[in-house]
Amino acid sequence: MIPEFVISAVLGIVVFGGLAFHDVIVDRIATVNRDYELADFEDMN
C-alpha cells in the first residue's frame, strides 16, 4: 500500500509540472504567432 502523502506529492508535482509546461507551450505559440503576424505585416508594406 502506497502512503497517501506520496500519492499527493506525486500528483502535485505532475499537476505543477503540467501547468508550467502548458505555460511554456502557450508562450511559445504566442511568440510564433506574433512573429508570423509581423512578417505578414512587413510583406504588405
mmCIF file of the N, C-alpha and C atoms, coordinates in Angstrom:
data_MODEL
# 
_entry.id   MODEL 
# 
loop_
_atom_site.group_PDB 
_atom_site.id 
_atom_site.type_symbol 
_atom_site.label_atom_id 
_atom_site.label_alt_id 
_atom_site.label_comp_id 
_atom_site.label_asym_id 
_atom_site.label_entity_id 
_atom_site.label_seq_id 
_atom_site.pdbx_PDB_ins_code 
_atom_site.Cartn_x 
_atom_site.Cartn_y 
_atom_site.Cartn_z 
_atom_site.occupancy 
_atom_site.B_iso_or_equiv 
_atom_site.pdbx_formal_charge 
_atom_site.auth_seq_id 
_atom_site.auth_comp_id 
_atom_site.auth_asym_id 
_atom_site.auth_atom_id 
_atom_site.pdbx_PDB_model_num 
ATOM 1   N N  . MET A 1 1  ? 0.847  -1.204 0.000   1.00 0.00 ? 1  MET A N  1 
ATOM 2   C CA . MET A 1 1  ? 0.000  0.000  0.000   1.00 0.00 ? 1  MET A CA 1 
ATOM 3   C C  . MET A 1 1  ? 0.882  1.253  0.000   1.00 0.00 ? 1  MET A C  1 
ATOM 4   N N  . ILE A 1 2  ? 0.638  2.142  -0.930  1.00 0.00 ? 2  ILE A N  1 
ATOM 5   C CA . ILE A 1 2  ? 1.430  3.373  -1.036  1.00 0.00 ? 2  ILE A CA 1 
ATOM 6   C C  . ILE A 1 2  ? 0.876  4.406  -0.054  1.00 0.00 ? 2  ILE A C  1 
ATOM 7   N N  . PRO A 1 3  ? 1.747  5.048  0.720   1.00 0.00 ? 3  PRO A N  1 
ATOM 8   C CA . PRO A 1 3  ? 1.275  6.088  1.636   1.00 0.00 ? 3  PRO A CA 1 
ATOM 9   C C  . PRO A 1 3  ? 0.595  7.227  0.870   1.00 0.00 ? 3  PRO A C  1 
ATOM 10  N N  . GLU A 1 4  ? -0.422 7.798  1.493   1.00 0.00 ? 4  GLU A N  1 
ATOM 11  C CA . GLU A 1 4  ? -1.220 8.807  0.799   1.00 0.00 ? 4  GLU A CA 1 
ATOM 12  C C  . GLU A 1 4  ? -0.405 10.059 0.504   1.00 0.00 ? 4  GLU A C  1 
ATOM 13  N N  . PHE A 1 5  ? 0.504  10.427 1.416   1.00 0.00 ? 5  PHE A N  1 
ATOM 14  C CA . PHE A 1 5  ? 1.280  11.659 1.174   1.00 0.00 ? 5  PHE A CA 1 
ATOM 15  C C  . PHE A 1 5  ? 2.186  11.511 -0.047  1.00 0.00 ? 5  PHE A C  1 
ATOM 16  N N  . VAL A 1 6  ? 2.619  10.281 -0.325  1.00 0.00 ? 6  VAL A N  1 
ATOM 17  C CA . VAL A 1 6  ? 3.451  10.059 -1.511  1.00 0.00 ? 6  VAL A CA 1 
ATOM 18  C C  . VAL A 1 6  ? 2.611  10.287 -2.771  1.00 0.00 ? 6  VAL A C  1 
ATOM 19  N N  . ILE A 1 7  ? 1.392  9.760  -2.752  1.00 0.00 ? 7  ILE A N  1 
ATOM 20  C CA . ILE A 1 7  ? 0.499  9.919  -3.909  1.00 0.00 ? 7  ILE A CA 1 
ATOM 21  C C  . ILE A 1 7  ? 0.209  11.394 -4.146  1.00 0.00 ? 7  ILE A C  1 
ATOM 22  N N  . SER A 1 8  ? -0.125 12.122 -3.064  1.00 0.00 ? 8  SER A N  1 
ATOM 23  C CA . SER A 1 8  ? -0.464 13.539 -3.231  1.00 0.00 ? 8  SER A CA 1 
ATOM 24  C C  . SER A 1 8  ? 0.759  14.336 -3.664  1.00 0.00 ? 8  SER A C  1 
ATOM 25  N N  . ALA A 1 9  ? 1.944  13.954 -3.182  1.00 0.00 ? 9  ALA A N  1 
ATOM 26  C CA . ALA A 1 9  ? 3.158  14.659 -3.591  1.00 0.00 ? 9  ALA A CA 1 
ATOM 27  C C  . ALA A 1 9  ? 3.412  14.451 -5.087  1.00 0.00 ? 9  ALA A C  1 
ATOM 28  N N  . VAL A 1 10 ? 3.276  13.207 -5.545  1.00 0.00 ? 10 VAL A N  1 
ATOM 29  C CA . VAL A 1 10 ? 3.489  12.910 -6.967  1.00 0.00 ? 10 VAL A CA 1 
ATOM 30  C C  . VAL A 1 10 ? 2.459  13.640 -7.814  1.00 0.00 ? 10 VAL A C  1 
ATOM 31  N N  . LEU A 1 11 ? 1.190  13.608 -7.374  1.00 0.00 ? 11 LEU A N  1 
ATOM 32  C CA . LEU A 1 11 ? 0.136  14.299 -8.117  1.00 0.00 ? 11 LEU A CA 1 
ATOM 33  C C  . LEU A 1 11 ? 0.428  15.792 -8.176  1.00 0.00 ? 11 LEU A C  1 
ATOM 34  N N  . GLY A 1 12 ? 0.881  16.357 -7.055  1.00 0.00 ? 12 GLY A N  1 
ATOM 35  C CA . GLY A 1 12 ? 1.201  17.784 -7.024  1.00 0.00 ? 12 GLY A CA 1 
ATOM 36  C C  . GLY A 1 12 ? 2.302  18.128 -8.011  1.00 0.00 ? 12 GLY A C  1 
ATOM 37  N N  . ILE A 1 13 ? 3.336  17.281 -8.060  1.00 0.00 ? 13 ILE A N  1 
ATOM 38  C CA . ILE A 1 13 ? 4.452  17.519 -8.983  1.00 0.00 ? 13 ILE A CA 1 
ATOM 39  C C  . ILE A 1 13 ? 3.962  17.423 -10.431 1.00 0.00 ? 13 ILE A C  1 
ATOM 40  N N  . VAL A 1 14 ? 3.135  16.407 -10.708 1.00 0.00 ? 14 VAL A N  1 
ATOM 41  C CA . VAL A 1 14 ? 2.631  16.223 -12.075 1.00 0.00 ? 14 VAL A CA 1 
ATOM 42  C C  . VAL A 1 14 ? 1.773  17.413 -12.485 1.00 0.00 ? 14 VAL A C  1 
ATOM 43  N N  . VAL A 1 15 ? 0.863  17.830 -11.599 1.00 0.00 ? 15 VAL A N  1 
ATOM 44  C CA . VAL A 1 15 ? -0.026 18.953 -11.927 1.00 0.00 ? 15 VAL A CA 1 
ATOM 45  C C  . VAL A 1 15 ? 0.786  20.231 -12.094 1.00 0.00 ? 15 VAL A C  1 
ATOM 46  N N  . PHE A 1 16 ? 1.696  20.488 -11.151 1.00 0.00 ? 16 PHE A N  1 
ATOM 47  C CA . PHE A 1 16 ? 2.507  21.704 -11.230 1.00 0.00 ? 16 PHE A CA 1 
ATOM 48  C C  . PHE A 1 16 ? 3.373  21.688 -12.486 1.00 0.00 ? 16 PHE A C  1 
ATOM 49  N N  . GLY A 1 17 ? 4.001  20.555 -12.756 1.00 0.00 ? 17 GLY A N  1 
ATOM 50  C CA . GLY A 1 17 ? 4.834  20.426 -13.954 1.00 0.00 ? 17 GLY A CA 1 
ATOM 51  C C  . GLY A 1 17 ? 4.007  20.603 -15.215 1.00 0.00 ? 17 GLY A C  1 
ATOM 52  N N  . GLY A 1 18 ? 2.806  20.034 -15.214 1.00 0.00 ? 18 GLY A N  1 
ATOM 53  C CA . GLY A 1 18 ? 1.929  20.161 -16.375 1.00 0.00 ? 18 GLY A CA 1 
ATOM 54  C C  . GLY A 1 18 ? 1.549  21.610 -16.616 1.00 0.00 ? 18 GLY A C  1 
ATOM 55  N N  . LEU A 1 19 ? 1.236  22.337 -15.529 1.00 0.00 ? 19 LEU A N  1 
ATOM 56  C CA . LEU A 1 19 ? 0.858  23.741 -15.663 1.00 0.00 ? 19 LEU A CA 1 
ATOM 57  C C  . LEU A 1 19 ? 2.033  24.556 -16.175 1.00 0.00 ? 19 LEU A C  1 
ATOM 58  N N  . ALA A 1 20 ? 3.221  24.322 -15.628 1.00 0.00 ? 20 ALA A N  1 
ATOM 59  C CA . ALA A 1 20 ? 4.405  25.065 -16.053 1.00 0.00 ? 20 ALA A CA 1 
ATOM 60  C C  . ALA A 1 20 ? 4.696  24.761 -17.524 1.00 0.00 ? 20 ALA A C  1 
ATOM 61  N N  . PHE A 1 21 ? 4.593  23.484 -17.892 1.00 0.00 ? 21 PHE A N  1 
ATOM 62  C CA . PHE A 1 21 ? 4.846  23.067 -19.274 1.00 0.00 ? 21 PHE A CA 1 
ATOM 63  C C  . PHE A 1 21 ? 3.826  23.716 -20.204 1.00 0.00 ? 21 PHE A C  1 
ATOM 64  N N  . HIS A 1 22 ? 2.563  23.738 -19.758 1.00 0.00 ? 22 HIS A N  1 
ATOM 65  C CA . HIS A 1 22 ? 1.483  24.351 -20.541 1.00 0.00 ? 22 HIS A CA 1 
ATOM 66  C C  . HIS A 1 22 ? 1.767  25.830 -20.781 1.00 0.00 ? 22 HIS A C  1 
ATOM 67  N N  . ASP A 1 23 ? 2.228  26.532 -19.742 1.00 0.00 ? 23 ASP A N  1 
ATOM 68  C CA . ASP A 1 23 ? 2.551  27.957 -19.881 1.00 0.00 ? 23 ASP A CA 1 
ATOM 69  C C  . ASP A 1 23 ? 3.667  28.149 -20.907 1.00 0.00 ? 23 ASP A C  1 
ATOM 70  N N  . VAL A 1 24 ? 4.669  27.271 -20.858 1.00 0.00 ? 24 VAL A N  1 
ATOM 71  C CA . VAL A 1 24 ? 5.789  27.389 -21.801 1.00 0.00 ? 24 VAL A CA 1 
ATOM 72  C C  . VAL A 1 24 ? 5.293  27.201 -23.230 1.00 0.00 ? 24 VAL A C  1 
ATOM 73  N N  . ILE A 1 25 ? 4.420  26.199 -23.434 1.00 0.00 ? 25 ILE A N  1 
ATOM 74  C CA . ILE A 1 25 ? 3.907  25.928 -24.785 1.00 0.00 ? 25 ILE A CA 1 
ATOM 75  C C  . ILE A 1 25 ? 3.084  27.104 -25.282 1.00 0.00 ? 25 ILE A C  1 
ATOM 76  N N  . VAL A 1 26 ? 2.181  27.615 -24.416 1.00 0.00 ? 26 VAL A N  1 
ATOM 77  C CA . VAL A 1 26 ? 1.327  28.745 -24.816 1.00 0.00 ? 26 VAL A CA 1 
ATOM 78  C C  . VAL A 1 26 ? 2.192  29.954 -25.148 1.00 0.00 ? 26 VAL A C  1 
ATOM 79  N N  . ASP A 1 27 ? 3.215  30.177 -24.337 1.00 0.00 ? 27 ASP A N  1 
ATOM 80  C CA . ASP A 1 27 ? 4.123  31.299 -24.565 1.00 0.00 ? 27 ASP A CA 1 
ATOM 81  C C  . ASP A 1 27 ? 4.839  31.142 -25.907 1.00 0.00 ? 27 ASP A C  1 
ATOM 82  N N  . ARG A 1 28 ? 5.292  29.929 -26.188 1.00 0.00 ? 28 ARG A N  1 
ATOM 83  C CA . ARG A 1 28 ? 5.994  29.660 -27.452 1.00 0.00 ? 28 ARG A CA 1 
ATOM 84  C C  . ARG A 1 28 ? 5.066  29.891 -28.634 1.00 0.00 ? 28 ARG A C  1 
ATOM 85  N N  . ILE A 1 29 ? 3.828  29.391 -28.535 1.00 0.00 ? 29 ILE A N  1 
ATOM 86  C CA . ILE A 1 29 ? 2.863  29.553 -29.628 1.00 0.00 ? 29 ILE A CA 1 
ATOM 87  C C  . ILE A 1 29 ? 2.563  31.031 -29.839 1.00 0.00 ? 29 ILE A C  1 
ATOM 88  N N  . ALA A 1 30 ? 2.382  31.766 -28.756 1.00 0.00 ? 30 ALA A N  1 
ATOM 89  C CA . ALA A 1 30 ? 2.080  33.196 -28.865 1.00 0.00 ? 30 ALA A CA 1 
ATOM 90  C C  . ALA A 1 30 ? 3.241  33.918 -29.558 1.00 0.00 ? 30 ALA A C  1 
ATOM 91  N N  . THR A 1 31 ? 4.467  33.554 -29.199 1.00 0.00 ? 31 THR A N  1 
ATOM 92  C CA . THR A 1 31 ? 5.638  34.189 -29.800 1.00 0.00 ? 31 THR A CA 1 
ATOM 93  C C  . THR A 1 31 ? 5.699  33.881 -31.300 1.00 0.00 ? 31 THR A C  1 
ATOM 94  N N  . VAL A 1 32 ? 5.454  32.631 -31.658 1.00 0.00 ? 32 VAL A N  1 
ATOM 95  C CA . VAL A 1 32 ? 5.491  32.233 -33.073 1.00 0.00 ? 32 VAL A CA 1 
ATOM 96  C C  . VAL A 1 32 ? 4.406  32.966 -33.848 1.00 0.00 ? 32 VAL A C  1 
ATOM 97  N N  . ASN A 1 33 ? 3.185  33.026 -33.282 1.00 0.00 ? 33 ASN A N  1 
ATOM 98  C CA . ASN A 1 33 ? 2.090  33.725 -33.961 1.00 0.00 ? 33 ASN A CA 1 
ATOM 99  C C  . ASN A 1 33 ? 2.431  35.191 -34.163 1.00 0.00 ? 33 ASN A C  1 
ATOM 100 N N  . ARG A 1 34 ? 3.035  35.816 -33.148 1.00 0.00 ? 34 ARG A N  1 
ATOM 101 C CA . ARG A 1 34 ? 3.381  37.230 -33.246 1.00 0.00 ? 34 ARG A CA 1 
ATOM 102 C C  . ARG A 1 34 ? 4.425  37.411 -34.353 1.00 0.00 ? 34 ARG A C  1 
ATOM 103 N N  . ASP A 1 35 ? 5.383  36.490 -34.430 1.00 0.00 ? 35 ASP A N  1 
ATOM 104 C CA . ASP A 1 35 ? 6.417  36.580 -35.471 1.00 0.00 ? 35 ASP A CA 1 
ATOM 105 C C  . ASP A 1 35 ? 5.775  36.483 -36.855 1.00 0.00 ? 35 ASP A C  1 
ATOM 106 N N  . TYR A 1 36 ? 4.828  35.566 -37.024 1.00 0.00 ? 36 TYR A N  1 
ATOM 107 C CA . TYR A 1 36 ? 4.164  35.410 -38.316 1.00 0.00 ? 36 TYR A CA 1 
ATOM 108 C C  . TYR A 1 36 ? 3.393  36.675 -38.674 1.00 0.00 ? 36 TYR A C  1 
ATOM 109 N N  . GLU A 1 37 ? 2.671  37.240 -37.680 1.00 0.00 ? 37 GLU A N  1 
ATOM 110 C CA . GLU A 1 37 ? 1.896  38.449 -37.944 1.00 0.00 ? 37 GLU A CA 1 
ATOM 111 C C  . GLU A 1 37 ? 2.817  39.599 -38.334 1.00 0.00 ? 37 GLU A C  1 
ATOM 112 N N  . LEU A 1 38 ? 3.965  39.701 -37.663 1.00 0.00 ? 38 LEU A N  1 
ATOM 113 C CA . LEU A 1 38 ? 4.916  40.757 -38.011 1.00 0.00 ? 38 LEU A CA 1 
ATOM 114 C C  . LEU A 1 38 ? 5.428  40.547 -39.435 1.00 0.00 ? 38 LEU A C  1 
ATOM 115 N N  . ALA A 1 39 ? 5.713  39.303 -39.776 1.00 0.00 ? 39 ALA A N  1 
ATOM 116 C CA . ALA A 1 39 ? 6.217  39.007 -41.120 1.00 0.00 ? 39 ALA A CA 1 
ATOM 117 C C  . ALA A 1 39 ? 5.165  39.366 -42.166 1.00 0.00 ? 39 ALA A C  1 
ATOM 118 N N  . ASP A 1 40 ? 3.901  39.011 -41.913 1.00 0.00 ? 40 ASP A N  1 
ATOM 119 C CA . ASP A 1 40 ? 2.825  39.342 -42.852 1.00 0.00 ? 40 ASP A CA 1 
ATOM 120 C C  . ASP A 1 40 ? 2.699  40.852 -42.996 1.00 0.00 ? 40 ASP A C  1 
ATOM 121 N N  . PHE A 1 41 ? 2.776  41.547 -41.879 1.00 0.00 ? 41 PHE A N  1 
ATOM 122 C CA . PHE A 1 41 ? 2.619  42.995 -41.892 1.00 0.00 ? 41 PHE A CA 1 
ATOM 123 C C  . PHE A 1 41 ? 3.742  43.638 -42.713 1.00 0.00 ? 41 PHE A C  1 
ATOM 124 N N  . GLU A 1 42 ? 4.960  43.123 -42.549 1.00 0.00 ? 42 GLU A N  1 
ATOM 125 C CA . GLU A 1 42 ? 6.094  43.677 -43.293 1.00 0.00 ? 42 GLU A CA 1 
ATOM 126 C C  . GLU A 1 42 ? 5.949  43.383 -44.786 1.00 0.00 ? 42 GLU A C  1 
ATOM 127 N N  . ASP A 1 43 ? 5.384  42.228 -45.128 1.00 0.00 ? 43 ASP A N  1 
ATOM 128 C CA . ASP A 1 43 ? 5.184  41.901 -46.545 1.00 0.00 ? 43 ASP A CA 1 
ATOM 129 C C  . ASP A 1 43 ? 4.194  42.859 -47.194 1.00 0.00 ? 43 ASP A C  1 
ATOM 130 N N  . MET A 1 44 ? 3.173  43.282 -46.437 1.00 0.00 ? 44 MET A N  1 
ATOM 131 C CA . MET A 1 44 ? 2.146  44.162 -47.012 1.00 0.00 ? 44 MET A CA 1 
ATOM 132 C C  . MET A 1 44 ? 2.694  45.561 -47.287 1.00 0.00 ? 44 MET A C  1 
ATOM 133 N N  . ASN A 1 45 ? 3.645  46.000 -46.490 1.00 0.00 ? 45 ASN A N  1 
ATOM 134 C CA . ASN A 1 45 ? 4.158  47.373 -46.668 1.00 0.00 ? 45 ASN A CA 1 
ATOM 135 C C  . ASN A 1 45 ? 5.090  47.463 -47.860 1.00 0.00 ? 45 ASN A C  1 
# 
